Amino acid sequence: MNPVAELDEQLKRNVINEMKNNAGRRIFLLSPAYAGGQRARMILSERAQFELARKLRGKNGASIAEVFTFLSGLYFRGKIAYATTFARPARGRSGVLVITPTRGLIDAGTRIHLDDLREFAEVNIHEHDPRYRMPIERDARRLAMKLPAESELILLGSIATSKYVDVLLEIFGQQLRFPADFVGRGDMSRGGLMLRCAADRQELPYIAVAGAIVNGRRPPKLTPRKYLGPEEPGRFRLQGAHPPGAR
């Protein structure tokens, strides 16, 4: 490559880097896992001896991301992997927030204990239940006051339910967006899609929740992939692929 061509390539790289540095903030809001089902009862059992149950009974507890991944499986695992990969929060602030039944919006790394999970299990998320609605309204309004105007709130969850869409849309308006590829997919398909996007570092396009088409044609099934590595939120690797940064 001649010197002029090299300079052109360097200028292009500088422009791309500048665009990335000037990009607006991007915060992810993760829909919750159901805390009143069979898997929750497994954790809450006094006889449970698996690692997560022991952590919840211990002094330090376990992160809500770990717990909700256990409760929800592939869907939440995909959400937490995708969100931690692509979040662009302001310095010192969380880029991944989880919707909860009673605690509003909390950082995905927040550690909880058995008593917290029992509290979650007692409240079904419903837009008219003040035990749920008041905390999420409080936290959403606080978040809205701190966000720069160019920020985006990306909802990783169904927009077909009013359980959390209505209250979030009321507060965030056009800033509330979601992956366009979610339309027509079920929970398992969304989880698999987000896992592979996180592994490939390929971010999905987003569209506004306001006025979006809720139901659409079901897209083709995803080609199966295998993921290796520990069952921890944000830890994932495709079989046969190198970890990020590896050669």
Rosetta blueprint (number, residue, H / E / L):
1 M L
2 N L
3 P H
4 V H
5 A H
6 E H
7 L H
8 D H
9 E H
10 Q H
11 L H
12 K H
13 R H
14 N H
15 V H
16 I H
17 N H
18 E H
19 M H
20 K H
21 N H
22 N L
23 A L
24 G L
25 R L
26 R E
27 I E
28 F E
29 L E
30 L E
31 S L
32 P L
33 A L
34 Y L
35 A L
36 G L
37 G L
38 Q H
39 R H
40 A H
41 R H
42 M H
43 I H
44 L H
45 S L
46 E L
47 R L
48 A L
49 Q L
50 F L
51 E H
52 L H
53 A H
54 R H
55 K H
56 L H
57 R H
58 G L
59 K L
60 N L
61 G L
62 A E
63 S E
64 I H
65 A H
66 E H
67 V H
68 F H
69 T H
70 F H
71 L H
72 S H
73 G L
74 L H
75 Y H
76 F H
77 R H
78 G H
79 K H
80 I H
81 A H
82 Y H
83 A H
84 T H
85 T H
86 F H
87 A L
88 R E
89 P L
90 A L
91 R L
92 G L
93 R L
94 S L
95 G L
96 V E
97 L E
98 V E
99 I E
100 T L
101 P L
102 T L
103 R L
104 G L
105 L E
106 I E
107 D E
108 A L
109 G L
110 T L
111 R E
112 I E
113 H L
114 L H
115 D H
116 D H
117 L H
118 R H
119 E H
120 F H
121 A H
122 E L
123 V L
124 N L
125 I L
126 H L
127 E L
128 H L
129 D L
130 P H
131 R H
132 Y H
133 R H
134 M H
135 P H
136 I H
137 E H
138 R H
139 D H
140 A H
141 R H
142 R H
143 L H
144 A H
145 M H
146 K H
147 L L
148 P L
149 A L
150 E L
151 S L
152 E E
153 L E
154 I E
155 L E
156 L E
157 G L
158 S L
159 I L
160 A L
161 T L
162 S L
163 K L
164 Y L
165 V H
166 D H
167 V H
168 L H
169 L H
170 E H
171 I H
172 F H
173 G H
174 Q H
175 Q H
176 L E
177 R E
178 F E
179 P E
180 A H
181 D H
182 F H
183 V L
184 G L
185 R L
186 G L
187 D H
188 M H
189 S H
190 R H
191 G H
192 G H
193 L H
194 M H
195 L H
196 R H
197 C H
198 A H
199 A H
200 D H
201 R L
202 Q L
203 E L
204 L L
205 P L
206 Y E
207 I E
208 A E
209 V L
210 A L
211 G L
212 A L
213 I L
214 V L
215 N L
216 G L
217 R L
218 R L
219 P L
220 P L
221 K L
222 L L
223 T L
224 P L
225 R L
226 K L
227 Y E
228 L E
229 G L
230 P L
231 E L
232 E L
233 P L
234 G L
235 R L
236 F L
237 R E
238 L E
239 Q L
240 G L
241 A L
242 H L
243 P L
244 P L
245 G L
246 A L
247 R L
